[in-house]
Amino acid sequence: MAPTPGTWRRLTAVAAEGVASGTPYMVGTKLLQGWLTASGVPLGLIGLLAYAELPYTLKMIWAPALDRWPIPWPDRRRGWLLLLQLLLVAVIGAMTFLRPSQDPASLTAIGAMALLLAFVSATQDIVVDAYRTDLLPEQERGAGAAATTLGYRGAMLAIGAGGFILAGRFGWPLAFAGSAVLMLLVVPFTLTAPPLPPIQHQVTSLRQAVAGPAREFLHRTGRGRAVMLLALVLLYRWPDGLLNVMAVPFLIQKGFSPEVVGSVLAGWGIGATIVGTILGGVLFARLGMNRSLWIFALVGAAGNLSYWALASFDGGPAALLLAVGLENLGGGLVGAAFVALLMSLCNPRFSATQYALLSGVYALSRSVLAGQAGFVAQGVGWSSFFLLTVASSLPAFLLMAWLTPWNGNGAKGAFDPAKDPT
Protein backbone atom coordinates (compact mmCIF):
# COMPACT_ATOMS: atom_id res chain seq x y z
CA MET A 1 0.00 0.00 0.00
CA ALA A 2 1.37 3.41 -0.99
CA PRO A 3 2.17 5.83 1.83
CA THR A 4 -0.59 8.37 2.49
CA PRO A 5 -0.04 12.12 3.01
CA GLY A 6 -0.64 11.50 6.72
CA THR A 7 2.13 8.92 6.77
CA TRP A 8 4.62 11.27 5.14
CA ARG A 9 3.66 14.03 7.56
CA ARG A 10 4.27 11.77 10.55
CA LEU A 11 7.59 10.49 9.18
CA THR A 12 8.75 14.04 8.42
CA ALA A 13 7.92 15.03 11.99
CA VAL A 14 9.89 12.21 13.60
CA ALA A 15 12.82 12.81 11.22
CA ALA A 16 12.90 16.47 12.29
CA GLU A 17 12.89 15.40 15.95
CA GLY A 18 15.81 13.10 15.12
CA VAL A 19 17.72 16.20 13.99
CA ALA A 20 16.75 17.87 17.26
CA SER A 21 18.18 14.94 19.24
CA GLY A 22 21.43 14.65 17.30
CA THR A 23 22.35 18.34 17.19
CA PRO A 24 22.91 19.07 20.91
CA TYR A 25 24.61 15.73 21.47
CA MET A 26 27.19 16.46 18.76
CA VAL A 27 27.66 20.02 20.02
CA GLY A 28 28.31 18.87 23.58
CA THR A 29 30.72 16.14 22.56
CA LYS A 30 32.55 16.44 19.24
CA LEU A 31 32.30 20.19 18.61
CA LEU A 32 33.16 21.20 22.17
CA GLN A 33 36.02 18.68 22.27
CA GLY A 34 37.40 20.18 19.07
CA TRP A 35 37.27 23.73 20.45
CA LEU A 36 38.96 22.76 23.71
CA THR A 37 41.70 20.85 21.88
CA ALA A 38 42.34 23.73 19.50
CA SER A 39 42.53 26.07 22.51
CA GLY A 40 45.30 24.07 24.15
CA VAL A 41 43.27 22.61 27.02
CA PRO A 42 45.06 19.47 28.35
CA LEU A 43 43.66 16.15 27.18
CA GLY A 44 43.08 14.98 30.74
CA LEU A 45 40.73 17.87 31.37
CA ILE A 46 38.96 17.33 28.04
CA GLY A 47 38.40 13.72 29.03
CA LEU A 48 36.47 14.89 32.09
CA LEU A 49 33.71 16.06 29.73
CA ALA A 50 32.57 12.43 29.63
CA TYR A 51 31.05 13.00 33.09
CA ALA A 52 28.83 15.70 31.61
CA GLU A 53 27.11 12.97 29.58
CA LEU A 54 25.72 11.32 32.72
CA PRO A 55 22.24 12.85 32.17
CA TYR A 56 21.84 10.63 29.10
CA THR A 57 22.33 7.58 31.35
CA LEU A 58 20.27 8.85 34.31
CA LYS A 59 17.34 10.37 32.37
CA MET A 60 14.94 7.64 33.51
CA ILE A 61 15.03 9.23 36.99
CA TRP A 62 13.11 12.36 35.96
CA ALA A 63 11.18 10.85 33.03
CA PRO A 64 8.05 10.32 35.24
CA ALA A 65 7.78 14.08 35.73
CA LEU A 66 7.15 14.50 31.99
CA ASP A 67 4.27 12.01 32.14
CA ARG A 68 2.87 13.65 35.28
CA TRP A 69 3.05 17.30 34.19
CA PRO A 70 2.41 17.58 30.43
CA ILE A 71 2.38 21.01 28.80
CA PRO A 72 -0.99 20.89 27.00
CA TRP A 73 -0.29 23.18 24.05
CA PRO A 74 0.11 22.18 21.23
CA ASP A 75 -0.30 18.74 22.84
CA ARG A 76 1.05 16.83 25.84
CA ARG A 77 4.38 16.00 24.16
CA ARG A 78 4.97 18.90 21.75
CA GLY A 79 4.49 21.43 24.53
CA TRP A 80 7.60 20.05 26.26
CA LEU A 81 9.40 19.73 22.92
CA LEU A 82 8.90 23.41 22.10
CA LEU A 83 10.08 24.55 25.52
CA LEU A 84 13.14 22.28 25.51
CA GLN A 85 14.12 23.13 21.93
CA LEU A 86 14.00 26.86 22.64
CA LEU A 87 16.11 26.25 25.74
CA LEU A 88 18.61 24.30 23.63
CA VAL A 89 18.83 27.16 21.13
CA ALA A 90 19.57 29.51 24.02
CA VAL A 91 22.14 27.22 25.65
CA ILE A 92 24.01 26.48 22.41
CA GLY A 93 23.90 30.16 21.50
CA ALA A 94 25.29 31.10 24.92
CA MET A 95 28.20 28.70 24.39
CA THR A 96 29.51 31.05 21.69
CA PHE A 97 30.59 33.36 24.53
CA LEU A 98 32.82 30.72 26.13
CA ARG A 99 36.54 31.36 25.94
CA PRO A 100 38.35 28.04 26.50
CA SER A 101 41.62 28.22 28.42
CA GLN A 102 43.32 26.55 31.36
CA ASP A 103 41.97 29.19 33.72
CA PRO A 104 39.89 27.49 36.47
CA ALA A 105 37.01 29.95 36.06
CA SER A 106 36.87 29.27 32.31
CA LEU A 107 36.98 25.50 32.81
CA THR A 108 34.24 25.69 35.45
CA ALA A 109 32.00 27.68 33.10
CA ILE A 110 32.61 25.21 30.27
CA GLY A 111 31.84 22.24 32.51
CA ALA A 112 28.64 23.87 33.78
CA MET A 113 27.45 24.67 30.26
CA ALA A 114 28.26 21.17 29.02
CA LEU A 115 26.31 19.65 31.91
CA LEU A 116 23.35 21.98 31.36
CA LEU A 117 23.34 21.19 27.64
CA ALA A 118 23.39 17.44 28.33
CA PHE A 119 20.57 17.70 30.89
CA VAL A 120 18.25 19.65 28.58
CA SER A 121 19.20 17.44 25.62
CA ALA A 122 18.60 14.21 27.54
CA THR A 123 15.23 15.53 28.71
CA GLN A 124 14.35 16.34 25.11
CA ASP A 125 15.31 12.78 24.13
CA ILE A 126 12.77 11.46 26.64
CA VAL A 127 10.01 13.50 25.01
CA VAL A 128 11.13 12.74 21.44
CA ASP A 129 10.95 9.00 22.14
CA ALA A 130 7.55 9.40 23.81
CA TYR A 131 6.15 11.54 20.99
CA ARG A 132 7.28 9.07 18.33
CA THR A 133 5.85 6.17 20.34
CA ASP A 134 2.49 7.88 20.83
CA LEU A 135 2.23 9.18 17.26
CA LEU A 136 3.06 6.25 14.98
CA PRO A 137 0.63 3.43 14.27
CA GLU A 138 2.08 -0.08 14.38
CA GLN A 139 2.60 -0.42 10.63
CA GLU A 140 4.67 2.81 10.49
CA ARG A 141 7.02 2.09 13.40
CA GLY A 142 9.77 0.56 11.32
CA ALA A 143 9.74 3.49 8.90
CA GLY A 144 9.50 5.87 11.85
CA ALA A 145 12.56 4.35 13.48
CA ALA A 146 14.41 4.71 10.17
CA ALA A 147 13.29 8.34 9.77
CA THR A 148 14.45 9.19 13.30
CA THR A 149 17.84 7.59 12.69
CA LEU A 150 18.26 9.43 9.39
CA GLY A 151 17.49 12.74 11.08
CA TYR A 152 19.95 11.95 13.88
CA ARG A 153 22.67 10.91 11.43
CA GLY A 154 21.98 14.00 9.34
CA ALA A 155 22.61 16.17 12.38
CA MET A 156 25.81 14.23 13.10
CA LEU A 157 27.04 14.95 9.59
CA ALA A 158 25.95 18.60 9.71
CA ILE A 159 27.74 19.26 13.00
CA GLY A 160 30.62 16.83 12.50
CA ALA A 161 31.43 18.11 9.01
CA GLY A 162 29.79 21.51 8.58
CA GLY A 163 30.50 22.66 12.11
CA PHE A 164 34.20 21.89 11.84
CA ILE A 165 34.40 23.55 8.43
CA LEU A 166 32.83 26.72 9.88
CA ALA A 167 35.24 26.57 12.80
CA GLY A 168 38.24 26.23 10.52
CA ARG A 169 37.25 29.14 8.30
CA PHE A 170 35.49 31.58 10.61
CA GLY A 171 36.25 30.50 14.18
CA TRP A 172 34.68 28.24 16.76
CA PRO A 173 32.01 30.67 18.05
CA LEU A 174 30.44 30.81 14.61
CA ALA A 175 30.31 27.00 14.50
CA PHE A 176 28.29 27.03 17.72
CA ALA A 177 26.08 29.82 16.38
CA GLY A 178 25.43 27.76 13.26
CA SER A 179 24.48 24.79 15.45
CA ALA A 180 22.02 26.98 17.35
CA VAL A 181 20.47 28.03 14.03
CA LEU A 182 20.11 24.36 13.01
CA MET A 183 18.35 23.71 16.32
CA LEU A 184 16.07 26.70 15.74
CA LEU A 185 15.09 25.38 12.30
CA VAL A 186 13.47 22.36 13.97
CA VAL A 187 11.00 24.51 15.93
CA PRO A 188 8.62 25.15 12.97
CA PHE A 189 8.50 21.40 12.31
CA THR A 190 7.54 20.81 15.94
CA LEU A 191 4.83 23.48 15.76
CA THR A 192 3.27 21.99 12.62
CA ALA A 193 3.79 18.30 13.49
CA PRO A 194 0.72 16.05 13.71
CA PRO A 195 -1.15 16.33 17.03
CA LEU A 196 -1.42 13.39 19.39
CA PRO A 197 -4.79 11.79 20.16
CA PRO A 198 -6.02 12.38 23.71
CA ILE A 199 -5.53 9.68 26.30
CA GLN A 200 -8.41 8.41 28.39
CA HIS A 201 -6.85 8.49 31.85
CA GLN A 202 -4.38 11.27 32.59
CA VAL A 203 -1.65 10.67 35.14
CA THR A 204 -2.85 12.60 38.18
CA SER A 205 -0.04 12.27 40.73
CA LEU A 206 3.74 11.94 40.82
CA ARG A 207 3.38 8.68 42.73
CA GLN A 208 1.25 7.33 39.90
CA ALA A 209 3.79 8.58 37.35
CA VAL A 210 6.62 6.78 39.18
CA ALA A 211 4.92 3.50 40.11
CA GLY A 212 2.28 3.39 37.37
CA PRO A 213 4.56 2.50 34.42
CA ALA A 214 5.98 -0.61 36.11
CA ARG A 215 2.60 -1.63 37.52
CA GLU A 216 0.90 -1.26 34.12
CA PHE A 217 3.70 -3.15 32.35
CA LEU A 218 3.57 -6.04 34.83
CA HIS A 219 -0.22 -6.19 34.74
CA ARG A 220 -0.24 -6.25 30.95
CA THR A 221 2.51 -8.81 30.48
CA GLY A 222 2.53 -10.90 33.65
CA ARG A 223 5.67 -11.16 35.78
CA GLY A 224 7.24 -14.08 33.94
CA ARG A 225 6.71 -12.60 30.51
CA ALA A 226 7.86 -9.19 31.74
CA VAL A 227 11.20 -10.68 32.76
CA MET A 228 11.53 -12.38 29.38
CA LEU A 229 10.69 -9.18 27.49
CA LEU A 230 13.26 -7.21 29.48
CA ALA A 231 15.80 -9.96 28.77
CA LEU A 232 15.04 -9.68 25.05
CA VAL A 233 15.52 -5.89 25.20
CA LEU A 234 18.82 -6.46 26.99
CA LEU A 235 20.15 -9.17 24.68
CA TYR A 236 18.79 -8.40 21.20
CA ARG A 237 21.61 -5.97 20.36
CA TRP A 238 24.26 -7.56 22.58
CA PRO A 239 26.26 -8.94 19.58
CA ASP A 240 26.34 -5.42 18.15
CA GLY A 241 27.64 -4.00 21.44
CA LEU A 242 30.37 -6.63 21.76
CA LEU A 243 31.62 -5.99 18.23
CA ASN A 244 31.50 -2.19 18.41
CA VAL A 245 33.68 -1.96 21.48
CA MET A 246 36.44 -4.05 19.86
CA ALA A 247 36.19 -3.15 16.17
CA VAL A 248 38.78 -0.35 16.15
CA PRO A 249 41.39 -2.21 18.25
CA PHE A 250 41.01 -5.28 16.03
CA LEU A 251 41.37 -3.39 12.76
CA ILE A 252 44.46 -1.52 13.94
CA GLN A 253 46.06 -4.74 15.26
CA LYS A 254 45.19 -6.32 11.92
CA GLY A 255 47.53 -3.83 10.29
CA PHE A 256 45.21 -1.19 8.88
CA SER A 257 46.41 2.36 9.47
CA PRO A 258 44.41 4.63 11.79
CA GLU A 259 43.66 6.90 8.82
CA VAL A 260 42.17 4.01 6.83
CA VAL A 261 40.21 2.72 9.81
CA GLY A 262 38.81 6.17 10.59
CA SER A 263 37.80 6.94 7.01
CA VAL A 264 36.22 3.54 6.43
CA LEU A 265 34.25 3.51 9.70
CA ALA A 266 33.18 7.16 9.48
CA GLY A 267 32.43 7.31 5.75
CA TRP A 268 31.70 3.86 4.41
CA GLY A 269 30.33 2.63 7.74
CA ILE A 270 27.88 5.50 8.26
CA GLY A 271 26.76 5.19 4.64
CA ALA A 272 26.07 1.47 5.10
CA THR A 273 24.19 2.20 8.32
CA ILE A 274 21.99 4.74 6.55
CA VAL A 275 21.27 2.26 3.74
CA GLY A 276 20.46 -0.43 6.32
CA THR A 277 18.18 1.93 8.22
CA ILE A 278 16.22 2.92 5.10
CA LEU A 279 16.02 -0.70 3.96
CA GLY A 280 14.89 -1.73 7.44
CA GLY A 281 12.05 0.77 7.38
CA VAL A 282 10.89 -0.39 3.95
CA LEU A 283 11.11 -4.11 4.75
CA PHE A 284 9.51 -3.70 8.17
CA ALA A 285 6.31 -2.44 6.56
CA ARG A 286 6.22 -5.55 4.35
CA LEU A 287 7.42 -8.19 6.81
CA GLY A 288 5.82 -7.02 10.04
CA MET A 289 7.36 -6.88 13.49
CA ASN A 290 8.17 -10.51 14.17
CA ARG A 291 9.70 -11.54 10.87
CA SER A 292 11.70 -8.31 10.78
CA LEU A 293 13.17 -9.06 14.21
CA TRP A 294 14.24 -12.53 13.06
CA ILE A 295 15.59 -11.65 9.62
CA PHE A 296 17.38 -8.49 10.68
CA ALA A 297 19.03 -10.29 13.61
CA LEU A 298 20.30 -12.95 11.20
CA VAL A 299 21.80 -10.27 8.96
CA GLY A 300 23.38 -8.68 12.04
CA ALA A 301 24.93 -12.01 13.02
CA ALA A 302 26.27 -12.36 9.47
CA GLY A 303 27.97 -8.97 9.90
CA ASN A 304 29.75 -10.27 13.00
CA LEU A 305 30.69 -13.40 11.08
CA SER A 306 32.32 -11.23 8.41
CA TYR A 307 34.72 -9.94 11.07
CA TRP A 308 35.57 -13.55 11.92
CA ALA A 309 36.43 -14.10 8.26
CA LEU A 310 38.56 -10.94 8.24
CA ALA A 311 40.40 -12.18 11.34
CA SER A 312 40.85 -15.74 10.03
CA PHE A 313 41.93 -15.12 6.45
CA ASP A 314 44.24 -12.67 4.77
CA GLY A 315 42.27 -9.83 3.30
CA GLY A 316 43.16 -6.36 2.17
CA PRO A 317 41.10 -3.20 1.80
CA ALA A 318 38.37 -5.00 -0.17
CA ALA A 319 37.79 -7.44 2.70
CA LEU A 320 37.77 -4.53 5.15
CA LEU A 321 35.12 -2.70 3.13
CA LEU A 322 33.02 -5.86 2.88
CA ALA A 323 33.18 -6.58 6.63
CA VAL A 324 32.49 -3.00 7.72
CA GLY A 325 29.76 -2.61 5.11
CA LEU A 326 27.92 -5.80 6.06
CA GLU A 327 28.24 -5.15 9.79
CA ASN A 328 26.90 -1.60 9.51
CA LEU A 329 24.16 -2.63 7.09
CA GLY A 330 23.04 -5.21 9.64
CA GLY A 331 23.32 -2.61 12.41
CA GLY A 332 20.95 -0.30 10.52
CA LEU A 333 18.43 -3.11 10.02
CA VAL A 334 18.65 -4.27 13.63
CA GLY A 335 18.28 -0.73 14.92
CA ALA A 336 15.09 -0.11 12.93
CA ALA A 337 13.42 -3.28 14.22
CA PHE A 338 14.64 -2.75 17.77
CA VAL A 339 13.26 0.79 18.11
CA ALA A 340 9.94 -0.45 16.73
CA LEU A 341 9.95 -3.21 19.36
CA LEU A 342 10.52 -0.71 22.18
CA MET A 343 7.72 1.51 20.92
CA SER A 344 5.32 -1.44 20.80
CA LEU A 345 5.96 -2.19 24.49
CA CYS A 346 4.93 1.29 25.72
CA ASN A 347 1.52 2.49 26.85
CA PRO A 348 0.95 6.11 25.65
CA ARG A 349 -0.14 7.01 29.17
CA PHE A 350 3.37 6.26 30.48
CA SER A 351 5.44 6.24 27.27
CA ALA A 352 8.04 8.78 28.48
CA THR A 353 8.91 6.68 31.52
CA GLN A 354 8.48 3.23 29.97
CA TYR A 355 10.61 4.03 26.92
CA ALA A 356 13.31 5.60 29.10
CA LEU A 357 13.38 2.49 31.28
CA LEU A 358 13.50 0.11 28.31
CA SER A 359 16.27 2.08 26.62
CA GLY A 360 18.13 2.08 29.93
CA VAL A 361 17.92 -1.72 30.06
CA TYR A 362 19.26 -1.87 26.50
CA ALA A 363 22.13 0.47 27.43
CA LEU A 364 23.38 -2.17 29.88
CA SER A 365 24.24 -4.43 26.92
CA ARG A 366 26.60 -1.73 25.58
CA SER A 367 28.24 -1.11 28.92
CA VAL A 368 28.01 -3.86 31.54
CA LEU A 369 27.60 -6.83 29.20
CA ALA A 370 30.23 -5.56 26.74
CA GLY A 371 32.66 -4.32 29.35
CA GLN A 372 34.68 -7.55 29.46
CA ALA A 373 34.97 -7.89 25.67
CA GLY A 374 38.62 -6.81 25.63
CA PHE A 375 39.65 -9.42 28.19
CA VAL A 376 37.76 -12.13 26.27
CA ALA A 377 39.40 -11.13 22.97
CA GLN A 378 42.79 -11.07 24.63
CA GLY A 379 42.24 -14.51 26.12
CA VAL A 380 40.80 -16.42 23.15
CA GLY A 381 42.14 -14.48 20.13
CA TRP A 382 40.30 -12.47 17.52
CA SER A 383 38.86 -15.35 15.46
CA SER A 384 37.34 -17.09 18.46
CA PHE A 385 36.15 -13.79 19.90
CA PHE A 386 34.13 -12.93 16.79
CA LEU A 387 32.62 -16.42 16.75
CA LEU A 388 31.58 -15.83 20.35
CA THR A 389 29.90 -12.56 19.33
CA VAL A 390 27.90 -14.53 16.76
CA ALA A 391 27.00 -17.12 19.43
CA SER A 392 25.85 -14.28 21.72
CA SER A 393 22.84 -13.83 19.41
CA LEU A 394 21.46 -17.27 20.39
CA PRO A 395 19.80 -16.19 23.67
CA ALA A 396 17.82 -13.53 21.80
CA PHE A 397 16.68 -16.07 19.20
CA LEU A 398 15.52 -18.42 21.96
CA LEU A 399 13.53 -15.60 23.56
CA MET A 400 12.08 -14.58 20.18
CA ALA A 401 10.89 -18.14 19.59
CA TRP A 402 8.59 -17.64 22.58
CA LEU A 403 7.87 -13.91 22.55
CA THR A 404 7.90 -13.00 18.84
CA PRO A 405 7.26 -16.25 16.91
CA TRP A 406 7.86 -16.16 13.17
CA ASN A 407 4.17 -16.33 12.24
CA GLY A 408 3.04 -14.03 15.04
CA ASN A 409 1.92 -10.42 14.80
CA GLY A 410 3.85 -8.42 17.37
CA ALA A 411 5.49 -9.26 20.66
CA LYS A 412 3.46 -11.08 23.28
CA GLY A 413 2.62 -8.58 25.96
CA ALA A 414 2.95 -5.54 23.67
CA PHE A 415 0.54 -2.66 24.21
CA ASP A 416 -2.72 -3.18 22.32
CA PRO A 417 -4.97 -0.09 22.11
CA ALA A 418 -7.97 -2.35 21.55
CA LYS A 419 -7.40 -4.19 24.85
CA ASP A 420 -5.29 -2.00 27.11
CA PRO A 421 -6.55 1.31 28.58
CA THR A 422 -4.65 4.55 28.07
Order of alpha helices (4+ residues) and beta strands (2+ residues): alpha-alpha-alpha-alpha-alpha-alpha-alpha-alpha-alpha-alpha-alpha-alpha-alpha-alpha-alpha-alpha-alpha-alpha-alpha-alpha-alpha
